[in-house]
Amino acid sequence: MPAPPKNINKKNNVLFLSSYSYEEYKETADWLLANTDIRPKVAIICGSGLGGLADLLDNKNVFPYNKIPRFPHSTVQGHKGQLVFGELNGKQCVCMQGRFHFYEGYNVATVTYPVRVFFLLGIETLIVTNAAGGLNSKFKVGDIMLIRDHINMPGFAGQNPLCGRNEERFGVRFPCMSDAYDRELAQLARKTAQELGCDSFLQEGVYCMLAGPSYETIAECRALQLLGADAVGMSTVPEVVIARHCGMRVFGLSLITNKVVTDYDSRERANHEEVLETTRMRTEVLQKIVSNLVTNM
C-alpha cells in the first residue's frame, strides 16, 4: 500500500492535508513514459468485473500496480490491479483494470492519483465505467446507463479531491461541473448502441456516489430517488472531478447490476456476487460500445 501524501501545511496551529505534489505525479508519469512507447490520448477506467475491456487491446504493455512508482494497489474482487497500454482498433489507449475506493481505506487524493498521472501522459479523454444499483424504477438489471450527471455525496461532506492547495498546472481553483460529461460523446454512444442493436437496454441518467462499503438502506435509497438519482455506486465521481479539473473530456457508463430495495417487505438482498454475475452477462455488449466509441471519436 502506498504511503499517504506527505504535503501537510500548518497555519494557525491547524493542519491541512493537501494532495500529492506535482513532482510526485510527474515521477509516476515519467516512469511510465520511459517504459512504454505507447502515447495514448484515451484512458479507460474499468469498474467491477469490467476489466475485460483491456483484453481488447493489441500490442499491449502491462504494468501491475505494485510495480509502478507511487501507484496505489487495488484490493477488490473483480479488479485485477494493472495498467494496460495498447491499441484499440488502431487507436492508442491505456486501461485501468481496477480502480481505488474510499472503502479500501484510501483517502480522496489516493483514489484519484491515476487521473492526474494520465493528464501528464497526455490523455485528453477519460472513459469511466462502473457497476451500479438501479434506483430508477424503469431500469432493469442488465441495462447500461449513459451517465448524464452525478451527485457527489462524499463531496457534500467535504471529501472533494480538489480540497486543499490548488495546483494551477493541473487546473483552475473553481472548475465548472455543469458540463462534467461530454454531450457529444454521449450522442456518439447512443448512435453506436443503435448500430449494434442494443439501444433497447441503453438508458441515460444521474449517477450518485456513496462511500460504501455497506449497501444502502431502504430509507437511503428512497432519499436518493427524491434527489433525482437514477443509479447508485461507490466510485467514479472523484475521478471525474479531477479529470474535468485537468480539462479532459469525460464519458461515463454504468452497468445496472441490481435493483435497489425500496420495500420493507422485500426479501431481496444486494450482494457483490450478483454484481459480478450481471457484469459477466453484459460485458461483451459494453465492450463493443466502448470499442466502437473510441474508434469513432
GIUR-V165184 format. One record per backbone hydrogen bond with DSSP energy under -0.5 kcal/mol. NH is the residue of the N-H (numbers start at 1). CO is the residue of the C=O. E is the energy in kcal/mol with one decimal. If there is no record, write none. Layout:
BEGIN
nh:NH co:CO e:E
nh:NH co:CO e:E
END
This chain:
BEGIN
nh:8 co:6 e:-1.3
nh:9 co:7 e:-0.5
nh:9 co:16 e:-2.5
nh:11 co:14 e:-2.3
nh:14 co:11 e:-1.7
nh:16 co:9 e:-2.9
nh:18 co:7 e:-2.2
nh:18 co:16 e:-0.7
nh:25 co:21 e:-1.8
nh:26 co:22 e:-2.4
nh:27 co:23 e:-1.9
nh:28 co:24 e:-1.5
nh:29 co:25 e:-2.4
nh:30 co:26 e:-3.1
nh:31 co:27 e:-1.8
nh:32 co:28 e:-2.1
nh:33 co:29 e:-2.6
nh:34 co:30 e:-1.8
nh:35 co:31 e:-0.8
nh:35 co:32 e:-0.8
nh:36 co:32 e:-0.6
nh:41 co:92 e:-1.2
nh:42 co:92 e:-0.9
nh:43 co:125 e:-2.4
nh:44 co:94 e:-2.5
nh:45 co:127 e:-2.9
nh:46 co:44 e:-0.6
nh:46 co:96 e:-2.3
nh:49 co:78 e:-1.6
nh:50 co:47 e:-2.5
nh:53 co:50 e:-1.7
nh:54 co:51 e:-1.6
nh:55 co:52 e:-0.8
nh:56 co:53 e:-1.3
nh:57 co:54 e:-1.4
nh:58 co:87 e:-2.8
nh:61 co:85 e:-2.5
nh:63 co:83 e:-2.9
nh:65 co:81 e:-2.1
nh:67 co:64 e:-2.2
nh:68 co:64 e:-0.6
nh:68 co:65 e:-1.3
nh:71 co:68 e:-1.7
nh:79 co:76 e:-1.7
nh:80 co:78 e:-0.5
nh:81 co:97 e:-4.0
nh:82 co:97 e:-1.1
nh:83 co:63 e:-3.0
nh:84 co:82 e:-0.5
nh:84 co:95 e:-2.9
nh:85 co:61 e:-3.0
nh:85 co:83 e:-0.5
nh:86 co:93 e:-2.3
nh:87 co:58 e:-2.5
nh:88 co:91 e:-3.5
nh:89 co:87 e:-0.6
nh:91 co:88 e:-1.7
nh:93 co:86 e:-3.1
nh:94 co:42 e:-1.7
nh:95 co:84 e:-3.0
nh:96 co:44 e:-3.0
nh:97 co:82 e:-2.8
nh:97 co:95 e:-0.7
nh:98 co:46 e:-0.7
nh:98 co:96 e:-1.4
nh:103 co:211 e:-0.6
nh:104 co:101 e:-0.9
nh:105 co:102 e:-2.4
nh:106 co:101 e:-1.1
nh:111 co:107 e:-2.3
nh:112 co:108 e:-1.4
nh:113 co:110 e:-1.0
nh:115 co:112 e:-1.1
nh:116 co:112 e:-1.0
nh:117 co:113 e:-1.4
nh:118 co:114 e:-2.6
nh:119 co:115 e:-2.0
nh:120 co:116 e:-1.8
nh:121 co:117 e:-1.2
nh:121 co:118 e:-0.6
nh:122 co:118 e:-0.7
nh:122 co:119 e:-1.1
nh:123 co:118 e:-2.4
nh:124 co:41 e:-2.8
nh:125 co:41 e:-2.1
nh:126 co:249 e:-3.2
nh:127 co:43 e:-3.1
nh:128 co:126 e:-0.5
nh:128 co:251 e:-2.7
nh:129 co:45 e:-1.9
nh:130 co:253 e:-1.5
nh:132 co:255 e:-2.7
nh:133 co:232 e:-3.0
nh:134 co:258 e:-3.4
nh:135 co:133 e:-0.6
nh:135 co:230 e:-2.4
nh:136 co:230 e:-2.1
nh:139 co:136 e:-1.7
nh:142 co:256 e:-3.5
nh:143 co:140 e:-2.2
nh:144 co:201 e:-2.8
nh:145 co:143 e:-0.5
nh:145 co:254 e:-3.4
nh:146 co:144 e:-0.6
nh:146 co:203 e:-2.9
nh:147 co:252 e:-2.4
nh:148 co:146 e:-0.8
nh:148 co:205 e:-3.2
nh:149 co:205 e:-1.0
nh:151 co:207 e:-2.2
nh:153 co:151 e:-1.2
nh:153 co:209 e:-1.1
nh:156 co:152 e:-1.4
nh:157 co:153 e:-0.9
nh:157 co:154 e:-0.7
nh:158 co:155 e:-1.7
nh:159 co:154 e:-2.7
nh:160 co:158 e:-1.2
nh:163 co:160 e:-2.1
nh:168 co:166 e:-0.8
nh:170 co:167 e:-2.2
nh:171 co:167 e:-1.6
nh:180 co:177 e:-1.4
nh:182 co:180 e:-0.5
nh:182 co:250 e:-2.8
nh:186 co:182 e:-1.7
nh:187 co:183 e:-2.2
nh:188 co:184 e:-2.1
nh:189 co:185 e:-2.2
nh:190 co:186 e:-2.2
nh:191 co:187 e:-2.0
nh:192 co:188 e:-2.3
nh:193 co:189 e:-2.7
nh:194 co:190 e:-2.0
nh:195 co:191 e:-2.1
nh:196 co:192 e:-1.8
nh:197 co:193 e:-0.6
nh:197 co:194 e:-0.8
nh:198 co:193 e:-2.5
nh:199 co:193 e:-0.6
nh:201 co:198 e:-1.2
nh:202 co:199 e:-1.1
nh:203 co:144 e:-3.2
nh:203 co:201 e:-0.6
nh:205 co:146 e:-2.4
nh:207 co:149 e:-2.5
nh:208 co:231 e:-2.7
nh:209 co:151 e:-2.4
nh:210 co:233 e:-2.8
nh:221 co:217 e:-2.3
nh:222 co:218 e:-2.2
nh:223 co:219 e:-2.1
nh:224 co:220 e:-2.5
nh:225 co:221 e:-2.1
nh:226 co:222 e:-1.8
nh:227 co:223 e:-1.5
nh:228 co:224 e:-0.6
nh:228 co:225 e:-1.0
nh:229 co:224 e:-2.2
nh:230 co:206 e:-2.6
nh:231 co:206 e:-1.7
nh:232 co:133 e:-2.1
nh:233 co:208 e:-2.3
nh:237 co:235 e:-2.2
nh:240 co:236 e:-2.1
nh:241 co:237 e:-2.5
nh:242 co:238 e:-2.1
nh:243 co:239 e:-2.5
nh:244 co:240 e:-2.6
nh:245 co:241 e:-2.0
nh:246 co:242 e:-1.7
nh:247 co:244 e:-1.2
nh:248 co:243 e:-2.7
nh:249 co:124 e:-2.6
nh:251 co:126 e:-2.2
nh:253 co:128 e:-2.4
nh:254 co:145 e:-2.6
nh:255 co:130 e:-3.0
nh:256 co:143 e:-2.9
nh:256 co:254 e:-0.6
nh:257 co:132 e:-2.2
nh:257 co:255 e:-1.0
nh:258 co:132 e:-0.8
nh:260 co:134 e:-2.1
nh:262 co:260 e:-0.6
nh:266 co:263 e:-1.6
nh:275 co:271 e:-1.3
nh:276 co:272 e:-2.2
nh:277 co:273 e:-2.2
nh:278 co:274 e:-2.4
nh:279 co:275 e:-2.0
nh:280 co:276 e:-2.1
nh:281 co:277 e:-1.5
nh:282 co:278 e:-1.4
nh:283 co:279 e:-1.3
nh:286 co:282 e:-2.3
nh:287 co:283 e:-2.7
nh:288 co:284 e:-2.0
nh:289 co:285 e:-2.2
nh:290 co:286 e:-2.3
nh:291 co:287 e:-2.9
nh:292 co:288 e:-2.7
nh:293 co:289 e:-2.2
nh:294 co:290 e:-2.6
nh:295 co:291 e:-2.1
nh:296 co:292 e:-2.0
nh:297 co:293 e:-0.8
nh:297 co:294 e:-0.7
END
